Amino acid sequence: MSKVLVFSGSNNSQSINRALVKYSSSKIVDHETHYVELSDLDVPMFGIDYEKDHGVPKSIQLLRATFLSADAFMFSSPEHNGSMPAFLKNILDWVSRADDGSIFNDKPVFVLTTSPGPRAGSSCREHIINIIPFRGAREVFSFGLPSFGQNFDAETNTFKTESYDSELITICNDFLKSI
């Protein structure tokens, strides 16, 4: 059974992207999912001097081992000023410090975004989609949910609109076939 590593690129305790990725990962069938709460990790801001003086943090070494054991990745990211948040970028920078700089190790990646507004974090999603192949994403799948509050029921943790659910399931099935 293949293992899909699932995480949110947000460190906000009320993250709508965390809600989106947890809901989306519930659509994964016939595969194991492993959710990692990145905000629980104790990770300093990446810097060459810090790495030289202190090495790679233990939490990142453990996370890197978790990345290596995954067969695929699913994550959701908020959009901060048109790109991924510094929190997520910092984690990925640290994970990339091993070996050849690969993060995703020639495995498929499913990138999700949502936002309170109608663009669904599309600038962030496009940016991530453009850069992660250079960090080992073999095949990239994506989904954006616009206007989170209008399209996601926080009480039931489900989409309010069947068309978004159908779209997510179709993309998720394609993603799972690529593993």
C-alpha positions, -999 to 999 in steps of 0.1 A, spaced: 0 0 0 14 34 -10 18 61 15 7 97 8 23 124 31 -2 151 38 6 185 53 -5 222 54 19 250 47 2 272 73 12 278 109 -22 295 116 -42 275 142 -75 284 124 -61 277 89 -86 272 61 -58 255 41 -54 229 69 -92 223 67 -89 219 29 -60 195 29 -76 173 57 -109 172 38 -91 165 5 -70 137 20 -102 120 31 -108 114 -6 -77 92 -8 -88 55 -10 -67 23 -11 -36 42 0 -23 51 35 -22 88 44 1 102 70 -6 138 82 22 159 96 15 190 115 45 212 104 36 240 129 45 215 157 81 214 145 107 235 162 125 250 132 147 281 131 148 303 101 171 287 75 205 303 70 239 290 58 256 304 89 230 288 112 235 255 94 273 257 96 272 265 134 244 242 145 238 217 117 204 206 104 178 206 132 167 172 145 131 180 137 141 185 100 162 153 100 131 134 112 109 152 87 133 144 59 131 107 68 93 110 66 96 126 32 119 98 20 94 72 32 64 87 13 53 76 -21 35 108 -29 27 142 -13 -5 163 -8 -3 197 7 -22 230 8 -7 264 11 -21 298 20 -11 327 -3 10 354 13 16 384 -10 12 363 -41 34 334 -30 38 307 -4 42 318 32 77 322 47 68 294 71 64 268 43 93 281 23 115 278 54 105 242 60 111 233 23 145 251 24 156 230 53 143 198 38 162 205 6 195 207 23 200 169 22 219 152 -6 210 165 -40 185 192 -29 155 171 -38 125 175 -16 99 153 -33 123 126 -46 108 120 -80 73 114 -67 39 129 -75 27 160 -57 -8 173 -53 -9 211 -45 -40 227 -31 -49 263 -22 -78 282 -10 -85 317 2 -114 338 14 -116 354 -20 -125 343 -55 -90 336 -68 -84 306 -45 -48 315 -39 -41 310 -76 -9 331 -76 6 310 -49 -5 277 -65 10 287 -98 43 297 -82 45 264 -63 36 244 -94 64 262 -113 91 256 -88 86 222 -73 96 201 -103 131 215 -97 129 200 -62 119 165 -74 82 166 -80 77 141 -108 42 150 -117 22 179 -102 -16 180 -97 -35 210 -84 -68 222 -71 -80 256 -58 -111 262 -38 -123 298 -42 -142 318 -15 -136 293 12 -164 305 35 -190 303 8 -179 269 -5 -168 250 26 -190 240 56 -168 243 87 -194 225 108 -195 193 87 -161 197 71 -174 193 36 -178 213 4 -211 230 0 -210 227 -38 -211 193 -54 -192 205 -85 -161 213 -64 -163 179 -48 -166 162 -82 -136 182 -95 -115 174 -64 -123 136 -66 -114 135 -103 -81 152 -98 -74 131 -67 -81 99 -86 -56 110 -113 -31 118 -86 -35 84 -70 -31 66 -104 3 83 -108 17 68 -77 
